Amino acid sequence: GRFGIYGGRFVSETLMPLILELEDQYERAKTDQSFWDEMDWLWKHYVGRPSPLYYAERLSDHLGGAKVYFKRDELNHTGAHKINNVLGQIILAKRMGKTRIIAETGAGQHGVATATVCAKFGLKCVVYMGAHDVERQQPNVFRMRLLGAEVVPVTSGRGTLKDAMNDALRDWVTNVRDTFYCIGTVAGPHPYPAMVRDFQSIIGKETKEQILEQEGRLPDTIIAAIGGGSNAMGLFYPFLDDKDVRIIGVEAGGKGVNEKMEHCASLTGGRPGVLHGNRTYLLQDDDGQILEGFSISAGLDYPGIGPEHAWLHDTGRAEYVAITDKEALEAFQLSCALEGIIPALEPSHALAHVMKIAPDLPKDHIIVMNMCGRGDKDIFAVAKHLGVE
Ligand SMILES: Cc1ncc(COP(=O)(O)O)c(/C=N/[C@H](C(=O)O)[C@@H](O)C(C)C)c1O
């Protein structure tokens, strides 16, 4: 469960039996064809996979350089990539006889995906969400409740995602018998980061098939936004051994990566530490206190990053850059204007970096960007930022 010195399993003793049972279930499921048959059926008939690989022609012409493709995971059921992972974890939870699912959420997409799959399988669902995020992602809070989930606003700490994850872990320790913790990103104690990556890898597997079909070769650059890093790991993982494919992760630069730490660029502006059960890069002060971080996008507003990204960063296999709120808002508007696609603020960060690099790249350079979520949840927040009602 290690990626170099990153990853591992830093949990309280009371959780160990459950973590070991989960690891055993996952190891067995990995080679169990009936598990993947059930996943494939649900991905096709319930999620609507494969998601299209779409050539954004008008955007590419406007940028005047590389050919830009969007991997359209915003077209999945519930409007983001989160459901890819939730399906896998809940099938495992059912196999473990669990009847109550808990989850943390920030942007609410993971919460909505968890509530959705619980409604489909008739499982009880409790979602922990920072009070601040409850405010800025109201549409998703209402959707979760419509789907039958209990949404618990978290006011401990500063009432953000970090506190929601801590409260979810506390719930889990108290209810290990009937409860399964469905983690929304490639964080948490082993096996979560590897398991979430494996479920999200459907994104990269489809992309590889689709780009070979449409262009007859692999992309030159693949790029994705990073909160905890699950949509990025899902796109990147099937390409790690294709050394000619340049890999770029885009973190939330907030108001700018500076000493005021008003960002969530854990790799660019953080250092190694332990949080939520794994060792990775974290935003922390000199005493090791985890900082809140800042981003216009709730989905990237996480002061840590998946341990596998920390390793890809240190080994140089992937590059990691930071995009500010302002740059993300510009990309958000460009996607609407040129492609008729309202992106979530999260993938808007990846698009902002595409806008930076595409113009200077040759016309036959192929970029694939993960359009990991749609912007319905963000339109009121964006309207406020743009001063238009
Ligand atoms: C549309 C969309 N795009 C990207 C992300 C970033 O999460 P990763 O893909 O795991 O880096 C997110 C993250 N959403 C989480 C959530 O909905 O709970 C997030 O807020 C937390 C798990 C960090 C998202 O909603």
The ligand as a Gaussian input file, in Angstrom:
#p B3LYP/6-31G(d) Opt

LIG

0 1
 C      -16.760000      17.694000     -10.455000
 C      -15.513000      17.414000      -9.675000
 N      -14.319000      17.381000     -10.316000
 C      -13.169000      17.141000      -9.644000
 C      -13.167000      16.929000      -8.280000
 C      -11.856000      16.735000      -7.584000
 O      -11.798000      15.465000      -7.013000
 P      -10.700000      14.423000      -7.545000
 O      -11.130000      14.033000      -8.916000
 O      -10.758000      13.274000      -6.584000
 O       -9.387000      15.155000      -7.552000
 C      -14.379000      16.936000      -7.588000
 C      -14.368000      16.628000      -6.161000
 N      -15.430000      16.527000      -5.539000
 C      -15.447000      15.999000      -4.190000
 C      -16.883000      15.911000      -3.705000
 O      -17.814000      16.128000      -4.527000
 O      -17.068000      15.580000      -2.556000
 C      -14.591000      16.832000      -3.325000
 O      -15.256000      17.961000      -2.931000
 C      -13.928000      16.093000      -2.178000
 C      -13.924000      14.614000      -2.262000
 C      -12.513000      16.608000      -2.136000
 C      -15.566000      17.183000      -8.289000
 O      -16.765000      17.213000      -7.658000

